Amino acid sequence: MAKKLGQKVKNWMSKHMELPQDVMMDLPRITMIGQIHIYIENHRGLITFSDKELRLLLKQGQLLIKGKAFVIKTILPEEILLEGKIDQVTFLSENGGEINLSTDILSK
């Protein structure tokens, strides 16, 4: 109950006080430069990393990035800069659903 009320307050504050939703609601902010760089803010930690895959913990699920020749250029407690050829970016929700961003964004 208190969680829902808190979420409603955050939504209201974000909407009426013109504050960024990613800040108020602990949402990740993802910035991509072509298919070579991706900068993720507001993550909860690194789960796995290899030269072909990066998986980050988010407040509500995980973020999975697949590609080639990955190198972590910067890593901070809530920010990460990944360089390499990015082929796929997928949100994995806590309830088992997923949103694949690569189909619409990266193929254009």
PyMOL commands that set and color helices and strands:
alter all, ss='L'
color gray80, all
select helices_A, chain A and resi 2-16+21-24+102-106
alter helices_A, ss='H'
color red, helices_A
select strands_A, chain A and resi 29-33+37-41+45-49+53-58+61-76+79-92+98-100
alter strands_A, ss='S'
color yellow, strands_A
deselect
rebuild
show_as cartoon
